[in-house]
């Protein structure tokens, strides 16, 4: 079973997602962030410290089908946080060191969507309940710069694909989860 939890920044998505897996015998937590500055290092450490000690943690954002597999235990939930960070990491990995204003966003989106296809297939084959957390990025103003506009568009289309594939979708607003699918 695949569940998608979406909402704005600081909406309570993480807490809601964690409540969805709380009754599982165990949790495989997949963290997609990586350290790129001191602030991010502190955020990651805070998240590490706040997770229950008995949860298994994998810190990765690629080759997710290696850890979300048909061999996962059905009584251990998988919680992946977060899809938007995964998309960011993929864009910068595929875009390389070039200036983002020179990136071919059509090609980059196709590469990101291939990763999402593999993730969806892995989730479908996994006997464990899988909960994906993502940010709803399309409710604000149109971003001023090209990278931000393309990121918003790509992340929005990724979220749509995941919501379509999901059995359940939750929108979290001000700490309150509303089941929308």
PyMOL commands that place a pseudoatom at each C-alpha (Angstrom):
pseudoatom trace, name=CA, resn=UNK, resi=1, chain=A, elem=C, hetatm=0, pos=[0.000, 0.000, 0.000]
pseudoatom trace, name=CA, resn=UNK, resi=2, chain=A, elem=C, hetatm=0, pos=[1.372, 3.386, -1.023]
pseudoatom trace, name=CA, resn=UNK, resi=3, chain=A, elem=C, hetatm=0, pos=[0.432, 6.551, 0.856]
pseudoatom trace, name=CA, resn=UNK, resi=4, chain=A, elem=C, hetatm=0, pos=[1.460, 10.074, -0.156]
pseudoatom trace, name=CA, resn=UNK, resi=5, chain=A, elem=C, hetatm=0, pos=[1.502, 12.860, 2.450]
pseudoatom trace, name=CA, resn=UNK, resi=6, chain=A, elem=C, hetatm=0, pos=[1.722, 16.388, 1.082]
pseudoatom trace, name=CA, resn=UNK, resi=7, chain=A, elem=C, hetatm=0, pos=[1.443, 19.922, 2.409]
pseudoatom trace, name=CA, resn=UNK, resi=8, chain=A, elem=C, hetatm=0, pos=[3.324, 23.160, 2.778]
pseudoatom trace, name=CA, resn=UNK, resi=9, chain=A, elem=C, hetatm=0, pos=[6.525, 23.820, 4.693]
pseudoatom trace, name=CA, resn=UNK, resi=10, chain=A, elem=C, hetatm=0, pos=[6.086, 23.335, 8.447]
pseudoatom trace, name=CA, resn=UNK, resi=11, chain=A, elem=C, hetatm=0, pos=[2.526, 22.102, 7.925]
pseudoatom trace, name=CA, resn=UNK, resi=12, chain=A, elem=C, hetatm=0, pos=[2.968, 18.992, 10.090]
pseudoatom trace, name=CA, resn=UNK, resi=13, chain=A, elem=C, hetatm=0, pos=[3.556, 16.541, 7.229]
pseudoatom trace, name=CA, resn=UNK, resi=14, chain=A, elem=C, hetatm=0, pos=[6.338, 14.665, 9.015]
pseudoatom trace, name=CA, resn=UNK, resi=15, chain=A, elem=C, hetatm=0, pos=[4.397, 14.241, 12.228]
pseudoatom trace, name=CA, resn=UNK, resi=16, chain=A, elem=C, hetatm=0, pos=[1.362, 13.045, 10.278]
pseudoatom trace, name=CA, resn=UNK, resi=17, chain=A, elem=C, hetatm=0, pos=[3.432, 10.576, 8.234]
pseudoatom trace, name=CA, resn=UNK, resi=18, chain=A, elem=C, hetatm=0, pos=[5.055, 9.269, 11.406]
pseudoatom trace, name=CA, resn=UNK, resi=19, chain=A, elem=C, hetatm=0, pos=[1.609, 8.711, 12.935]
pseudoatom trace, name=CA, resn=UNK, resi=20, chain=A, elem=C, hetatm=0, pos=[0.666, 6.606, 9.908]
pseudoatom trace, name=CA, resn=UNK, resi=21, chain=A, elem=C, hetatm=0, pos=[3.567, 4.201, 10.536]
pseudoatom trace, name=CA, resn=UNK, resi=22, chain=A, elem=C, hetatm=0, pos=[3.459, 4.271, 14.352]
pseudoatom trace, name=CA, resn=UNK, resi=23, chain=A, elem=C, hetatm=0, pos=[1.703, 0.910, 14.679]
pseudoatom trace, name=CA, resn=UNK, resi=24, chain=A, elem=C, hetatm=0, pos=[4.173, -0.949, 12.430]
pseudoatom trace, name=CA, resn=UNK, resi=25, chain=A, elem=C, hetatm=0, pos=[6.547, -3.442, 14.042]
pseudoatom trace, name=CA, resn=UNK, resi=26, chain=A, elem=C, hetatm=0, pos=[9.435, -1.442, 12.658]
pseudoatom trace, name=CA, resn=UNK, resi=27, chain=A, elem=C, hetatm=0, pos=[10.170, 1.411, 10.278]
pseudoatom trace, name=CA, resn=UNK, resi=28, chain=A, elem=C, hetatm=0, pos=[12.712, 1.761, 7.518]
pseudoatom trace, name=CA, resn=UNK, resi=29, chain=A, elem=C, hetatm=0, pos=[13.218, 5.534, 7.359]
pseudoatom trace, name=CA, resn=UNK, resi=30, chain=A, elem=C, hetatm=0, pos=[14.706, 6.796, 4.090]
pseudoatom trace, name=CA, resn=UNK, resi=31, chain=A, elem=C, hetatm=0, pos=[16.170, 10.286, 4.453]
pseudoatom trace, name=CA, resn=UNK, resi=32, chain=A, elem=C, hetatm=0, pos=[16.831, 12.018, 1.138]
pseudoatom trace, name=CA, resn=UNK, resi=33, chain=A, elem=C, hetatm=0, pos=[18.673, 15.085, 2.460]
pseudoatom trace, name=CA, resn=UNK, resi=34, chain=A, elem=C, hetatm=0, pos=[22.404, 15.459, 2.364]
pseudoatom trace, name=CA, resn=UNK, resi=35, chain=A, elem=C, hetatm=0, pos=[24.678, 17.933, 4.073]
pseudoatom trace, name=CA, resn=UNK, resi=36, chain=A, elem=C, hetatm=0, pos=[25.751, 20.911, 1.986]
pseudoatom trace, name=CA, resn=UNK, resi=37, chain=A, elem=C, hetatm=0, pos=[26.199, 23.543, 4.702]
pseudoatom trace, name=CA, resn=UNK, resi=38, chain=A, elem=C, hetatm=0, pos=[26.214, 23.957, 8.488]
pseudoatom trace, name=CA, resn=UNK, resi=39, chain=A, elem=C, hetatm=0, pos=[22.523, 24.814, 8.726]
pseudoatom trace, name=CA, resn=UNK, resi=40, chain=A, elem=C, hetatm=0, pos=[21.593, 21.661, 6.825]
pseudoatom trace, name=CA, resn=UNK, resi=41, chain=A, elem=C, hetatm=0, pos=[23.947, 19.613, 9.021]
pseudoatom trace, name=CA, resn=UNK, resi=42, chain=A, elem=C, hetatm=0, pos=[22.121, 20.889, 12.106]
pseudoatom trace, name=CA, resn=UNK, resi=43, chain=A, elem=C, hetatm=0, pos=[18.693, 20.137, 10.568]
pseudoatom trace, name=CA, resn=UNK, resi=44, chain=A, elem=C, hetatm=0, pos=[19.750, 16.608, 9.650]
pseudoatom trace, name=CA, resn=UNK, resi=45, chain=A, elem=C, hetatm=0, pos=[21.166, 16.007, 13.124]
pseudoatom trace, name=CA, resn=UNK, resi=46, chain=A, elem=C, hetatm=0, pos=[17.918, 17.260, 14.697]
pseudoatom trace, name=CA, resn=UNK, resi=47, chain=A, elem=C, hetatm=0, pos=[15.947, 14.791, 12.565]
pseudoatom trace, name=CA, resn=UNK, resi=48, chain=A, elem=C, hetatm=0, pos=[18.343, 11.948, 13.417]
pseudoatom trace, name=CA, resn=UNK, resi=49, chain=A, elem=C, hetatm=0, pos=[18.006, 12.703, 17.127]
pseudoatom trace, name=CA, resn=UNK, resi=50, chain=A, elem=C, hetatm=0, pos=[14.209, 12.910, 17.014]
pseudoatom trace, name=CA, resn=UNK, resi=51, chain=A, elem=C, hetatm=0, pos=[13.620, 9.566, 15.251]
pseudoatom trace, name=CA, resn=UNK, resi=52, chain=A, elem=C, hetatm=0, pos=[12.877, 6.550, 17.450]
pseudoatom trace, name=CA, resn=UNK, resi=53, chain=A, elem=C, hetatm=0, pos=[16.033, 4.538, 18.123]
pseudoatom trace, name=CA, resn=UNK, resi=54, chain=A, elem=C, hetatm=0, pos=[14.503, 1.298, 16.848]
pseudoatom trace, name=CA, resn=UNK, resi=55, chain=A, elem=C, hetatm=0, pos=[13.865, 2.731, 13.365]
pseudoatom trace, name=CA, resn=UNK, resi=56, chain=A, elem=C, hetatm=0, pos=[16.353, 1.696, 10.686]
pseudoatom trace, name=CA, resn=UNK, resi=57, chain=A, elem=C, hetatm=0, pos=[17.630, 4.679, 8.705]
pseudoatom trace, name=CA, resn=UNK, resi=58, chain=A, elem=C, hetatm=0, pos=[18.998, 4.816, 5.172]
pseudoatom trace, name=CA, resn=UNK, resi=59, chain=A, elem=C, hetatm=0, pos=[20.309, 8.164, 3.976]
pseudoatom trace, name=CA, resn=UNK, resi=60, chain=A, elem=C, hetatm=0, pos=[20.045, 8.117, 0.193]
pseudoatom trace, name=CA, resn=UNK, resi=61, chain=A, elem=C, hetatm=0, pos=[18.182, 9.639, -2.714]
pseudoatom trace, name=CA, resn=UNK, resi=62, chain=A, elem=C, hetatm=0, pos=[19.109, 7.355, -5.601]
pseudoatom trace, name=CA, resn=UNK, resi=63, chain=A, elem=C, hetatm=0, pos=[18.785, 3.635, -6.307]
pseudoatom trace, name=CA, resn=UNK, resi=64, chain=A, elem=C, hetatm=0, pos=[15.819, 3.431, -3.950]
pseudoatom trace, name=CA, resn=UNK, resi=65, chain=A, elem=C, hetatm=0, pos=[14.727, 0.145, -5.536]
pseudoatom trace, name=CA, resn=UNK, resi=66, chain=A, elem=C, hetatm=0, pos=[17.732, -1.412, -3.783]
pseudoatom trace, name=CA, resn=UNK, resi=67, chain=A, elem=C, hetatm=0, pos=[16.087, -0.845, -0.390]
pseudoatom trace, name=CA, resn=UNK, resi=68, chain=A, elem=C, hetatm=0, pos=[12.364, -0.775, -1.262]
pseudoatom trace, name=CA, resn=UNK, resi=69, chain=A, elem=C, hetatm=0, pos=[12.079, -4.350, -2.500]
pseudoatom trace, name=CA, resn=UNK, resi=70, chain=A, elem=C, hetatm=0, pos=[9.806, -7.391, -2.630]
pseudoatom trace, name=CA, resn=UNK, resi=71, chain=A, elem=C, hetatm=0, pos=[12.018, -8.753, 0.180]
pseudoatom trace, name=CA, resn=UNK, resi=72, chain=A, elem=C, hetatm=0, pos=[11.028, -6.050, 2.686]
pseudoatom trace, name=CA, resn=UNK, resi=73, chain=A, elem=C, hetatm=0, pos=[9.179, -7.384, 5.722]
pseudoatom trace, name=CA, resn=UNK, resi=74, chain=A, elem=C, hetatm=0, pos=[5.409, -6.812, 5.427]
pseudoatom trace, name=CA, resn=UNK, resi=75, chain=A, elem=C, hetatm=0, pos=[5.207, -5.740, 9.081]
pseudoatom trace, name=CA, resn=UNK, resi=76, chain=A, elem=C, hetatm=0, pos=[7.917, -3.066, 8.702]
pseudoatom trace, name=CA, resn=UNK, resi=77, chain=A, elem=C, hetatm=0, pos=[6.711, 0.211, 7.219]
pseudoatom trace, name=CA, resn=UNK, resi=78, chain=A, elem=C, hetatm=0, pos=[8.820, 2.318, 4.861]
pseudoatom trace, name=CA, resn=UNK, resi=79, chain=A, elem=C, hetatm=0, pos=[8.799, 6.095, 5.387]
pseudoatom trace, name=CA, resn=UNK, resi=80, chain=A, elem=C, hetatm=0, pos=[10.595, 8.211, 2.773]
pseudoatom trace, name=CA, resn=UNK, resi=81, chain=A, elem=C, hetatm=0, pos=[11.166, 11.886, 3.476]
pseudoatom trace, name=CA, resn=UNK, resi=82, chain=A, elem=C, hetatm=0, pos=[11.132, 13.779, 1.289]
pseudoatom trace, name=CA, resn=UNK, resi=83, chain=A, elem=C, hetatm=0, pos=[10.289, 13.611, -2.408]
pseudoatom trace, name=CA, resn=UNK, resi=84, chain=A, elem=C, hetatm=0, pos=[10.937, 17.316, -3.027]
pseudoatom trace, name=CA, resn=UNK, resi=85, chain=A, elem=C, hetatm=0, pos=[14.436, 16.999, -1.606]
pseudoatom trace, name=CA, resn=UNK, resi=86, chain=A, elem=C, hetatm=0, pos=[14.953, 13.917, -3.760]
pseudoatom trace, name=CA, resn=UNK, resi=87, chain=A, elem=C, hetatm=0, pos=[13.883, 15.915, -6.846]
pseudoatom trace, name=CA, resn=UNK, resi=88, chain=A, elem=C, hetatm=0, pos=[16.245, 18.753, -5.900]
pseudoatom trace, name=CA, resn=UNK, resi=89, chain=A, elem=C, hetatm=0, pos=[19.149, 16.333, -5.485]
pseudoatom trace, name=CA, resn=UNK, resi=90, chain=A, elem=C, hetatm=0, pos=[18.402, 14.663, -8.823]
pseudoatom trace, name=CA, resn=UNK, resi=91, chain=A, elem=C, hetatm=0, pos=[18.195, 17.986, -10.664]
pseudoatom trace, name=CA, resn=UNK, resi=92, chain=A, elem=C, hetatm=0, pos=[21.567, 19.113, -9.355]
pseudoatom trace, name=CA, resn=UNK, resi=93, chain=A, elem=C, hetatm=0, pos=[23.151, 15.696, -9.936]
pseudoatom trace, name=CA, resn=UNK, resi=94, chain=A, elem=C, hetatm=0, pos=[21.913, 15.525, -13.530]
pseudoatom trace, name=CA, resn=UNK, resi=95, chain=A, elem=C, hetatm=0, pos=[22.444, 19.243, -14.188]
pseudoatom trace, name=CA, resn=UNK, resi=96, chain=A, elem=C, hetatm=0, pos=[26.046, 19.022, -13.051]
pseudoatom trace, name=CA, resn=UNK, resi=97, chain=A, elem=C, hetatm=0, pos=[28.260, 21.988, -12.378]
pseudoatom trace, name=CA, resn=UNK, resi=98, chain=A, elem=C, hetatm=0, pos=[26.765, 24.016, -15.207]
pseudoatom trace, name=CA, resn=UNK, resi=99, chain=A, elem=C, hetatm=0, pos=[24.827, 27.186, -14.456]
pseudoatom trace, name=CA, resn=UNK, resi=100, chain=A, elem=C, hetatm=0, pos=[21.161, 26.209, -13.896]
pseudoatom trace, name=CA, resn=UNK, resi=101, chain=A, elem=C, hetatm=0, pos=[20.173, 28.891, -16.415]
pseudoatom trace, name=CA, resn=UNK, resi=102, chain=A, elem=C, hetatm=0, pos=[21.841, 26.756, -19.099]
pseudoatom trace, name=CA, resn=UNK, resi=103, chain=A, elem=C, hetatm=0, pos=[20.224, 23.435, -18.084]
pseudoatom trace, name=CA, resn=UNK, resi=104, chain=A, elem=C, hetatm=0, pos=[17.997, 21.538, -20.513]
pseudoatom trace, name=CA, resn=UNK, resi=105, chain=A, elem=C, hetatm=0, pos=[15.003, 21.173, -18.207]
pseudoatom trace, name=CA, resn=UNK, resi=106, chain=A, elem=C, hetatm=0, pos=[13.110, 18.911, -20.596]
pseudoatom trace, name=CA, resn=UNK, resi=107, chain=A, elem=C, hetatm=0, pos=[15.902, 16.347, -20.479]
pseudoatom trace, name=CA, resn=UNK, resi=108, chain=A, elem=C, hetatm=0, pos=[16.366, 16.789, -16.735]
pseudoatom trace, name=CA, resn=UNK, resi=109, chain=A, elem=C, hetatm=0, pos=[12.670, 16.237, -16.094]
pseudoatom trace, name=CA, resn=UNK, resi=110, chain=A, elem=C, hetatm=0, pos=[12.729, 13.060, -18.194]
pseudoatom trace, name=CA, resn=UNK, resi=111, chain=A, elem=C, hetatm=0, pos=[15.608, 11.763, -16.046]
pseudoatom trace, name=CA, resn=UNK, resi=112, chain=A, elem=C, hetatm=0, pos=[13.787, 12.682, -12.828]
pseudoatom trace, name=CA, resn=UNK, resi=113, chain=A, elem=C, hetatm=0, pos=[10.609, 10.991, -14.079]
pseudoatom trace, name=CA, resn=UNK, resi=114, chain=A, elem=C, hetatm=0, pos=[12.601, 7.800, -14.803]
pseudoatom trace, name=CA, resn=UNK, resi=115, chain=A, elem=C, hetatm=0, pos=[13.715, 7.759, -11.158]
pseudoatom trace, name=CA, resn=UNK, resi=116, chain=A, elem=C, hetatm=0, pos=[10.105, 8.316, -10.076]
pseudoatom trace, name=CA, resn=UNK, resi=117, chain=A, elem=C, hetatm=0, pos=[8.940, 5.468, -12.358]
pseudoatom trace, name=CA, resn=UNK, resi=118, chain=A, elem=C, hetatm=0, pos=[11.457, 3.172, -10.653]
pseudoatom trace, name=CA, resn=UNK, resi=119, chain=A, elem=C, hetatm=0, pos=[10.309, 4.378, -7.223]
pseudoatom trace, name=CA, resn=UNK, resi=120, chain=A, elem=C, hetatm=0, pos=[6.646, 3.744, -8.051]
pseudoatom trace, name=CA, resn=UNK, resi=121, chain=A, elem=C, hetatm=0, pos=[7.472, 0.259, -9.359]
pseudoatom trace, name=CA, resn=UNK, resi=122, chain=A, elem=C, hetatm=0, pos=[9.526, -0.511, -6.246]
pseudoatom trace, name=CA, resn=UNK, resi=123, chain=A, elem=C, hetatm=0, pos=[6.684, 0.644, -3.977]
pseudoatom trace, name=CA, resn=UNK, resi=124, chain=A, elem=C, hetatm=0, pos=[4.173, -1.470, -5.912]
pseudoatom trace, name=CA, resn=UNK, resi=125, chain=A, elem=C, hetatm=0, pos=[6.356, -4.580, -5.520]
pseudoatom trace, name=CA, resn=UNK, resi=126, chain=A, elem=C, hetatm=0, pos=[7.089, -3.973, -1.836]
pseudoatom trace, name=CA, resn=UNK, resi=127, chain=A, elem=C, hetatm=0, pos=[4.907, -5.886, 0.658]
pseudoatom trace, name=CA, resn=UNK, resi=128, chain=A, elem=C, hetatm=0, pos=[5.472, -3.205, 3.311]
pseudoatom trace, name=CA, resn=UNK, resi=129, chain=A, elem=C, hetatm=0, pos=[3.237, -0.170, 3.644]
pseudoatom trace, name=CA, resn=UNK, resi=130, chain=A, elem=C, hetatm=0, pos=[5.130, 2.747, 2.091]
pseudoatom trace, name=CA, resn=UNK, resi=131, chain=A, elem=C, hetatm=0, pos=[4.587, 6.388, 3.077]
pseudoatom trace, name=CA, resn=UNK, resi=132, chain=A, elem=C, hetatm=0, pos=[6.114, 9.144, 0.948]
pseudoatom trace, name=CA, resn=UNK, resi=133, chain=A, elem=C, hetatm=0, pos=[6.315, 12.732, 2.197]
pseudoatom trace, name=CA, resn=UNK, resi=134, chain=A, elem=C, hetatm=0, pos=[6.415, 15.617, -0.269]
pseudoatom trace, name=CA, resn=UNK, resi=135, chain=A, elem=C, hetatm=0, pos=[5.934, 19.373, -0.319]
pseudoatom trace, name=CA, resn=UNK, resi=136, chain=A, elem=C, hetatm=0, pos=[3.074, 21.051, -2.115]
pseudoatom trace, name=CA, resn=UNK, resi=137, chain=A, elem=C, hetatm=0, pos=[5.062, 23.688, -3.980]
pseudoatom trace, name=CA, resn=UNK, resi=138, chain=A, elem=C, hetatm=0, pos=[2.447, 25.132, -6.309]
pseudoatom trace, name=CA, resn=UNK, resi=139, chain=A, elem=C, hetatm=0, pos=[0.278, 27.197, -3.982]
pseudoatom trace, name=CA, resn=UNK, resi=140, chain=A, elem=C, hetatm=0, pos=[2.411, 30.347, -3.952]
pseudoatom trace, name=CA, resn=UNK, resi=141, chain=A, elem=C, hetatm=0, pos=[3.339, 32.979, -6.471]
pseudoatom trace, name=CA, resn=UNK, resi=142, chain=A, elem=C, hetatm=0, pos=[5.181, 32.168, -9.680]
pseudoatom trace, name=CA, resn=UNK, resi=143, chain=A, elem=C, hetatm=0, pos=[8.889, 32.118, -8.759]
pseudoatom trace, name=CA, resn=UNK, resi=144, chain=A, elem=C, hetatm=0, pos=[11.079, 34.886, -10.086]
pseudoatom trace, name=CA, resn=UNK, resi=145, chain=A, elem=C, hetatm=0, pos=[14.003, 32.811, -11.390]
pseudoatom trace, name=CA, resn=UNK, resi=146, chain=A, elem=C, hetatm=0, pos=[14.174, 30.113, -14.058]
pseudoatom trace, name=CA, resn=UNK, resi=147, chain=A, elem=C, hetatm=0, pos=[15.484, 27.326, -11.789]
pseudoatom trace, name=CA, resn=UNK, resi=148, chain=A, elem=C, hetatm=0, pos=[12.738, 27.899, -9.217]
pseudoatom trace, name=CA, resn=UNK, resi=149, chain=A, elem=C, hetatm=0, pos=[10.013, 27.968, -11.887]
pseudoatom trace, name=CA, resn=UNK, resi=150, chain=A, elem=C, hetatm=0, pos=[11.209, 24.720, -13.441]
pseudoatom trace, name=CA, resn=UNK, resi=151, chain=A, elem=C, hetatm=0, pos=[11.658, 23.097, -10.033]
pseudoatom trace, name=CA, resn=UNK, resi=152, chain=A, elem=C, hetatm=0, pos=[8.085, 24.005, -9.078]
pseudoatom trace, name=CA, resn=UNK, resi=153, chain=A, elem=C, hetatm=0, pos=[6.751, 22.611, -12.350]
pseudoatom trace, name=CA, resn=UNK, resi=154, chain=A, elem=C, hetatm=0, pos=[8.775, 19.377, -12.175]
pseudoatom trace, name=CA, resn=UNK, resi=155, chain=A, elem=C, hetatm=0, pos=[7.994, 18.790, -8.497]
pseudoatom trace, name=CA, resn=UNK, resi=156, chain=A, elem=C, hetatm=0, pos=[4.311, 19.449, -9.175]
pseudoatom trace, name=CA, resn=UNK, resi=157, chain=A, elem=C, hetatm=0, pos=[4.217, 16.882, -11.973]
pseudoatom trace, name=CA, resn=UNK, resi=158, chain=A, elem=C, hetatm=0, pos=[6.126, 14.375, -9.816]
pseudoatom trace, name=CA, resn=UNK, resi=159, chain=A, elem=C, hetatm=0, pos=[3.571, 14.880, -7.028]
pseudoatom trace, name=CA, resn=UNK, resi=160, chain=A, elem=C, hetatm=0, pos=[0.729, 14.327, -9.486]
pseudoatom trace, name=CA, resn=UNK, resi=161, chain=A, elem=C, hetatm=0, pos=[2.273, 11.048, -10.684]
pseudoatom trace, name=CA, resn=UNK, resi=162, chain=A, elem=C, hetatm=0, pos=[2.817, 9.846, -7.128]
pseudoatom trace, name=CA, resn=UNK, resi=163, chain=A, elem=C, hetatm=0, pos=[-0.714, 10.826, -6.080]
pseudoatom trace, name=CA, resn=UNK, resi=164, chain=A, elem=C, hetatm=0, pos=[-2.124, 8.938, -9.050]
pseudoatom trace, name=CA, resn=UNK, resi=165, chain=A, elem=C, hetatm=0, pos=[-0.124, 5.826, -8.109]
pseudoatom trace, name=CA, resn=UNK, resi=166, chain=A, elem=C, hetatm=0, pos=[-0.917, 6.099, -4.393]
pseudoatom trace, name=CA, resn=UNK, resi=167, chain=A, elem=C, hetatm=0, pos=[-3.677, 4.195, -2.659]
pseudoatom trace, name=CA, resn=UNK, resi=168, chain=A, elem=C, hetatm=0, pos=[-4.121, 7.048, -0.167]
pseudoatom trace, name=CA, resn=UNK, resi=169, chain=A, elem=C, hetatm=0, pos=[-3.214, 10.750, -0.286]
pseudoatom trace, name=CA, resn=UNK, resi=170, chain=A, elem=C, hetatm=0, pos=[-3.204, 13.087, 2.712]
pseudoatom trace, name=CA, resn=UNK, resi=171, chain=A, elem=C, hetatm=0, pos=[-3.021, 16.882, 2.592]
pseudoatom trace, name=CA, resn=UNK, resi=172, chain=A, elem=C, hetatm=0, pos=[-1.710, 18.359, 5.846]
pseudoatom trace, name=CA, resn=UNK, resi=173, chain=A, elem=C, hetatm=0, pos=[-2.577, 21.965, 6.697]
pseudoatom trace, name=CA, resn=UNK, resi=174, chain=A, elem=C, hetatm=0, pos=[-1.731, 23.598, 10.047]
pseudoatom trace, name=CA, resn=UNK, resi=175, chain=A, elem=C, hetatm=0, pos=[-1.026, 20.204, 11.577]
pseudoatom trace, name=CA, resn=UNK, resi=176, chain=A, elem=C, hetatm=0, pos=[-4.314, 18.683, 10.469]
pseudoatom trace, name=CA, resn=UNK, resi=177, chain=A, elem=C, hetatm=0, pos=[-4.332, 15.847, 7.975]
pseudoatom trace, name=CA, resn=UNK, resi=178, chain=A, elem=C, hetatm=0, pos=[-7.196, 15.673, 5.486]
pseudoatom trace, name=CA, resn=UNK, resi=179, chain=A, elem=C, hetatm=0, pos=[-7.517, 12.486, 3.474]
pseudoatom trace, name=CA, resn=UNK, resi=180, chain=A, elem=C, hetatm=0, pos=[-8.095, 13.491, -0.143]
pseudoatom trace, name=CA, resn=UNK, resi=181, chain=A, elem=C, hetatm=0, pos=[-7.811, 10.033, -1.709]
for i in range(1, 181): cmd.bond("trace and resi %d" % i, "trace and resi %d" % (i + 1))
show_as sticks, trace
zoom trace
